[in-house]
Amino acid sequence: MSEDLKKQIVDLFHEKSKGDKKMFYIRDVTKWLPDVDRHAVHDAVKVLLDEGALVYWSSGSSTYLVLAEFFPKEEGSRS
């Protein structure tokens, strides 16, 4: 696994998350890196998910990737 690719993906997430949109599909990530093999991007994203840098967020019908720091906190959740 390329550390450079993982850093590049995290940097792109930071860059793309500057606006209102913070959640992205995996296909968005592969489009950001057209010169990189799609499977290598998927593998790097999986490692970033395992490391906790990225997290999944689901609306119920769609599943998105989001930087852990922008993961929406559940309001009104009980301990």
Secondary structure as UniProt FT lines:
FT   HELIX           3..16
FT   TURN            17..18
FT   STRAND          23..24
FT   HELIX           26..32
FT   TURN            34..35
FT   HELIX           38..51
FT   STRAND          54..58
FT   STRAND          63..67
FT   HELIX           68..70
FT   TURN            75..76
//
